[in-house]
Amino acid sequence: MKKKLDYLIVGQGLAGSFLAFQLLQENKSFMIVDKGLSFSSSHIAAGIINPLVLRRYTKTWRAEEFLEYNEGFYDKIHSFLSKKYHFKLPIKKLISSKEEEMFWHQRLKKEDLSDFIEPELKNGEDLISIKKHFKYGNVKQTSWLNISAFLEDFRKYLNSNQLLVEEEFEYTLLKNQQYKAIEFEKIIFCEGSKAKNNPFFPTNAFSLNKGQLMTIKSESLQSKDILKKKVFVLPIKGNEYKIGATYSWKWNQTCDKGNHEVETEKTEQLKDMFNEIFEGEYTIKNIEAGVRPAVKDRRPLIGKHPKKEHIYFFNGMGSKGCFMAPLLSKEFTNYLEKSQELTPDVNIQRYFLS
Ligand SMILES: Cc1cc2nc3c(=O)[nH]c(=O)nc-3n(C[C@H](O)[C@H](O)[C@H](O)COP(=O)(O)OP(=O)(O)OC[C@H]3O[C@@H](n4cnc5c(N)ncnc54)[C@H](O)[C@@H]3O)c2cc1C
């Protein structure tokens, strides 16, 4: 007879993958059901990790805790898959006016941001093909996760260990602790924005937003660091860069296609914002769009269904999955396996109550 699994996970994006990795560390048994959509949020994401909100120069929620945990977590992933996916990568925040310069210095003093931004601004002479009037300031403790490479390799691991079922999960076939022939103790939905179709998921939690970014090729843009103004410019390999990203709360959500459909207006917006800083030649290699699993109160959605004891969720990573999901997946595993409490601000219960 087949053994009952500890967990069935639905979704192999960043959330499902990191959670599965934590369960492996605890020697728990699981299977993942994932259709393998190449346009999920995790596949589209740039993978930038930045503990600051650069518009206001404020630290993001739990910034220090996430930073401290991430280092060791990503090292474990590197050893496990024998490859490096997470790289330290400075962000150069471009500055073009006296007001912006003053703001940089003001925030540095007021917010005690000395661990996150360097005090002096640079005159920008070393920026290649960036318009001459830009100075910049260095943002510290930033990094880049090569998400697509990680997801692909982790998927190979899952496949070669018979831990993955490559199909769309059908809710009507879930019968208590059984899905088709798979029996399990607990099911954990990690479906990102697609959870809006899940009949067990709270209907009022998401404030989904769609993002678009483009990959360009340019010989003249020779930045090894991330540049940030209205758009970010992320070096990915050779002469290729990702330029992004847009935010939109209104799009055609009536069909799944609308969620990843590239919109001409957004492409123009990206080009305009890039042309404000760049003065060289480039060609567009591809343009992609996806939906961020963002939540109304900007906090993750983790925990148990209020009535169905075996149903759980790990979702709501918004625009910061690479930054938050490592520690949150550890905390969620401790909740599942060691009965450690979830903090109320992440607990999905808050949306079942309202
Ligand atoms: C344009 C853009 C840029 C971004 N840039 C960054 C960035 O620079 N840094 C950062 O940290 N974050 C970024 N993000 C956000 C990041 O992508 C998310 O925080 C994170 O990837 C969400 O991961 P997830 O696993 O929760 O969801 P998803 O990535 O959506 O994964 C869900 C998975 O579940 C599967 N699935 C869903 N429903 C079913 C079903 N019924 N049956 C089978 N499988 C199913 C899907 O196929 C998918 O594989 C960006 C997002 C966008 C859109």
PDBQT file of the ligand as one rigid body, heavy atoms in Angstrom, charges set to zero:
ROOT
HETATM    1  C1  LIG A 401       6.971  42.023 -13.515  1.00  0.00    +0.000 C 
HETATM    2  C2  LIG A 401       7.298  41.454 -12.170  1.00  0.00    +0.000 A 
HETATM    3  C3  LIG A 401       8.539  41.724 -11.609  1.00  0.00    +0.000 A 
HETATM    4  C4  LIG A 401       8.860  41.228 -10.344  1.00  0.00    +0.000 A 
HETATM    5  N1  LIG A 401      10.101  41.481  -9.843  1.00  0.00    +0.000 NA
HETATM    6  C5  LIG A 401      10.437  41.008  -8.618  1.00  0.00    +0.000 A 
HETATM    7  C6  LIG A 401      11.730  41.249  -8.084  1.00  0.00    +0.000 A 
HETATM    8  O1  LIG A 401      12.579  41.870  -8.730  1.00  0.00    +0.000 OA
HETATM    9  N2  LIG A 401      12.009  40.759  -6.828  1.00  0.00    +0.000 N 
HETATM   10  C7  LIG A 401      11.087  40.034  -6.102  1.00  0.00    +0.000 A 
HETATM   11  O2  LIG A 401      11.387  39.619  -4.990  1.00  0.00    +0.000 OA
HETATM   12  N3  LIG A 401       9.861  39.782  -6.609  1.00  0.00    +0.000 NA
HETATM   13  C8  LIG A 401       9.518  40.257  -7.828  1.00  0.00    +0.000 A 
HETATM   14  N4  LIG A 401       8.272  39.998  -8.339  1.00  0.00    +0.000 N 
HETATM   15  C9  LIG A 401       7.292  39.307  -7.466  1.00  0.00    +0.000 C 
HETATM   16  C10 LIG A 401       7.529  37.797  -7.409  1.00  0.00    +0.000 C 
HETATM   17  O3  LIG A 401       7.389  37.296  -8.700  1.00  0.00    +0.000 OA
HETATM   18  C11 LIG A 401       6.537  37.149  -6.456  1.00  0.00    +0.000 C 
HETATM   19  O4  LIG A 401       6.657  37.694  -5.152  1.00  0.00    +0.000 OA
HETATM   20  C12 LIG A 401       6.754  35.633  -6.321  1.00  0.00    +0.000 C 
HETATM   21  O5  LIG A 401       7.372  35.106  -7.441  1.00  0.00    +0.000 OA
HETATM   22  C13 LIG A 401       5.451  34.924  -6.087  1.00  0.00    +0.000 C 
HETATM   23  O6  LIG A 401       5.689  33.552  -6.056  1.00  0.00    +0.000 OA
HETATM   24  P1  LIG A 401       4.536  32.503  -5.796  1.00  0.00    +0.000 P 
HETATM   25  O7  LIG A 401       5.182  31.174  -5.774  1.00  0.00    +0.000 OA
HETATM   26  O8  LIG A 401       3.720  32.905  -4.613  1.00  0.00    +0.000 OA
HETATM   27  O9  LIG A 401       3.546  32.636  -7.056  1.00  0.00    +0.000 OA
HETATM   28  P2  LIG A 401       3.773  32.220  -8.596  1.00  0.00    +0.000 P 
HETATM   29  O10 LIG A 401       5.086  32.611  -9.065  1.00  0.00    +0.000 OA
HETATM   30  O11 LIG A 401       2.581  32.751  -9.331  1.00  0.00    +0.000 OA
HETATM   31  O12 LIG A 401       3.726  30.645  -8.591  1.00  0.00    +0.000 OA
HETATM   32  C14 LIG A 401       2.534  29.918  -8.487  1.00  0.00    +0.000 C 
HETATM   33  C15 LIG A 401       2.756  28.555  -9.091  1.00  0.00    +0.000 C 
HETATM   34  O13 LIG A 401       1.590  27.782  -8.877  1.00  0.00    +0.000 OA
HETATM   35  C16 LIG A 401       1.208  27.131 -10.073  1.00  0.00    +0.000 C 
HETATM   36  N5  LIG A 401      -0.254  26.969 -10.008  1.00  0.00    +0.000 N 
HETATM   37  C17 LIG A 401      -1.180  27.908  -9.655  1.00  0.00    +0.000 A 
HETATM   38  N6  LIG A 401      -2.406  27.374  -9.680  1.00  0.00    +0.000 NA
HETATM   39  C18 LIG A 401      -2.259  26.077 -10.029  1.00  0.00    +0.000 A 
HETATM   40  C19 LIG A 401      -3.176  24.995 -10.220  1.00  0.00    +0.000 A 
HETATM   41  N7  LIG A 401      -4.496  25.127 -10.042  1.00  0.00    +0.000 N 
HETATM   42  N8  LIG A 401      -2.669  23.791 -10.611  1.00  0.00    +0.000 NA
HETATM   43  C20 LIG A 401      -1.346  23.628 -10.804  1.00  0.00    +0.000 A 
HETATM   44  N9  LIG A 401      -0.426  24.613 -10.621  1.00  0.00    +0.000 NA
HETATM   45  C21 LIG A 401      -0.886  25.812 -10.246  1.00  0.00    +0.000 A 
HETATM   46  C22 LIG A 401       1.675  28.071 -11.193  1.00  0.00    +0.000 C 
HETATM   47  O14 LIG A 401       1.909  27.346 -12.378  1.00  0.00    +0.000 OA
HETATM   48  C23 LIG A 401       2.987  28.599 -10.596  1.00  0.00    +0.000 C 
HETATM   49  O15 LIG A 401       4.069  27.751 -10.919  1.00  0.00    +0.000 OA
HETATM   50  C24 LIG A 401       7.919  40.451  -9.616  1.00  0.00    +0.000 A 
HETATM   51  C25 LIG A 401       6.691  40.140 -10.199  1.00  0.00    +0.000 A 
HETATM   52  C26 LIG A 401       6.373  40.636 -11.465  1.00  0.00    +0.000 A 
HETATM   53  C27 LIG A 401       5.051  40.288 -12.070  1.00  0.00    +0.000 C 
ENDROOT
TORSDOF 0
